[in-house]
Amino acid sequence: MGGYKVNAVELCQADALNWIEFETLVCHDEWEELGFGEFGTRVKFGGTLMAVENGHTRGRAWSLVRVRVTAPATRRPVEITSVLGSHITVTLTDLEG
């Protein structure tokens, strides 16, 4: 499965149901409890992109993404929500081939 890289703020709802990979920081206590790492450490998420919402705050673009991932602590699927700015590059892969 080969993927393609895009800037996070270029994501749109049409990208939903594709596989997404991106790096960010553990910034929610829940993520720490689910086993993604200690608060403030880097984490790489890979999962199914469920939804995208785009917006701007004070002239800065962002994408709020909802992603279904497997939690390391429980080995069960969970949905995480993350706000990604233009400094983040994501990799998208079409799951349907």
VOGU-3710 file (C-alpha; in Angstrom, 3 decimals, decimal comma):
1> mggykvnave> 0,000/0,000/0,000  1,599/3,220/-1,113  0,479/6,517/0,331  0,762/10,141/-0,591  1,700/13,073/1,613  -0,444/16,179/2,042  -0,420/19,151/4,343  -2,886/18,572/7,178  -4,888/21,712/6,394  -5,570/20,352/2,887
11> lcqadalnwi> -7,565/17,422/4,281  -11,285/17,394/3,539  -14,269/15,184/4,327  -13,804/13,402/0,972  -10,584/11,946/2,450  -12,569/10,120/5,156  -12,326/6,322/5,288  -8,743/6,407/4,032  -5,806/5,295/6,186  -4,008/8,283/7,727
21> efetlvchde> -0,652/8,534/9,491  0,653/11,604/11,291  2,857/12,643/14,197  1,808/14,912/17,026  2,285/15,251/20,775  0,393/13,366/23,469  -1,792/16,246/24,650  -4,764/14,557/26,321  -4,746/12,598/29,577  -6,950/10,015/27,856
31> weelgfgefg> -4,229/9,333/25,267  -1,752/8,678/28,054  -4,230/6,327/29,778  -4,770/4,457/26,485  -1,025/3,788/26,247  0,051/6,210/23,522  2,862/7,646/25,672  3,508/10,173/28,378  1,965/13,616/28,215  4,091/15,881/25,988
41> trvkfggtlm> 5,935/13,093/24,135  5,782/12,503/20,388  3,320/9,927/19,123  2,693/8,565/15,640  -0,922/7,725/14,936  -2,046/5,420/12,151  -5,688/4,592/11,594  -8,854/5,153/9,618  -9,755/8,795/9,070  -13,402/9,065/10,141
51> avenghtrgr> -14,125/12,800/9,805  -12,482/16,120/8,984  -13,491/19,649/9,928  -11,521/22,614/8,608  -11,281/26,072/10,082  -9,269/29,214/10,659  -8,332/30,980/13,859  -6,700/34,403/13,630  -5,667/33,706/10,056  -4,188/30,260/10,821
61> awslvrvrvt> -5,710/27,238/9,106  -6,325/23,956/10,946  -8,009/20,606/10,451  -9,782/18,798/13,241  -9,546/15,076/12,492  -11,320/12,126/14,072  -9,326/8,910/13,603  -10,082/5,318/14,604  -6,900/3,769/16,013  -5,987/0,772/18,175
71> apatrrpvei> -5,140/1,690/21,758  -1,870/0,061/22,897  -3,110/-0,446/26,481  -6,348/-2,239/25,554  -5,704/-3,419/21,987  -9,211/-2,187/21,191  -10,302/0,380/18,604  -10,885/3,901/19,903  -11,518/7,228/18,209  -9,154/10,080/18,901
81> tsvlgshitv> -9,667/13,699/17,931  -6,733/15,931/17,083  -6,322/19,454/15,725  -3,572/19,593/13,094  -2,015/22,805/11,826  -0,219/23,657/8,601  3,106/22,567/10,142  1,903/18,922/10,070  2,235/16,643/7,041  0,062/13,536/6,925
91> tltdleg> 0,243/10,412/4,783  -3,011/9,161/3,244  -3,498/5,704/1,759  -6,608/4,593/-0,107  -7,925/1,517/1,718  -9,943/0,388/-1,305  -6,865/-0,081/-3,418
//
